Amino acid sequence: MTIDSRKVAAGILEAVPFARTLGIEFVEVAPEADGGVRAVVRLPDSPATHNHIGGPHAGAMFTLGETASGAVVLAAFGHLLDRAVPLAVRAEIAYRKLAMGPVLATARLGRPVAEVAEELAAGERPEFPVAVQVATESGKPTSEMTVIWTLRPN
């Protein structure tokens, strides 16, 4: 699988203006050895996104994680957009440790691309998880998130 990370980043930032508002940056969108897809996005440190204790607001961290998961979905299933619309179905986030400064969200696809595509081709509406880990730039994990996505047939 070949992924044009600039095209994925541009597509997400065009489709999700709120990601632009927060200043989310795309670090990497790439295939993984097991056939999966990984995306890494960054939330810069900005007083405009701080909470009452000086770290990134929970809503900004949630948006960062969802944006990373959306980049994975677009990279993995962009070739199916003429047949289906990707939609987030539900999400769960656990804030584990205080985050300070810029944070990175790393998202990974939880099911094989081919398996999801086969379900769509069979007329089903597949669901699949995207796991996200949020960490400081020094690598200290701060949050974990899972976003369940679907491909709604057109």
Buried (B, 14 or more C-beta within 10 A) or exposed (E): EEBEBEEBBEBBBEEBEEBEEBBBBBBBBBBEEEEBBBBBBBBBBEEEBBBEEEBBBEEBBBBBBBBBBBBBBBBBBBEBEEBBEBEBEEBEBEBEEEBBEBBBBBBBBBBBBEEBBEBBEEEEEBBBBBBBBBBBEEEEEBBBBBBBBBBEBE
